[in-house]
């Protein structure tokens, strides 16, 4: 028995009121990052940190507690302290590839990157804006930097950096 298969054209797909393009390339389209849920993208005062950033949030509460005569605890006041926020990442700078020798690009010490970070993030003695989907979702949009720790590593041109600061609670903290 011989079967005859007729090759048919795929019908166009209508999605959300629009016709999707028909592609016969067989290649998968890359997934685009979701800008509303991208915790790796951190910008502090206009300086974008590398995407390997680790963010630590330390949340703590103030609790005023008293013990009355028979030993029972009375909680008089409960409020939260400003979050302590810490960023940990590695600065790297690539040299341009050498076209004469076709060598892959090599890394150089990121002096310009640390200088930019130092001047725009650590030196200002003021409240800095932070843009990050994770922190902004927790209500943190402004921070006050308390310390920065760049650390050179022997034999490496990478520069690990740790930035510590506190959340600015709008309307609840006073900056003089």
Buried (B, 14 or more C-beta within 10 A) or exposed (E): EEEEEEEEEEEEEEEEEEEEEEEEEEEEEEEEEEEEEEBBBBEBBEBEBBEEBEBEEEEEEEEEEEEEEEEEEEEEEEEEEBBBBBBBBBBBBEEEEEEEEEEEEEEEBBEEBBEBBBEBBBEEEEBBEBBBBBBEEBEBBBBBBEEBEBEEEEEEBBBBBBBBBBBBBEEEEEEE
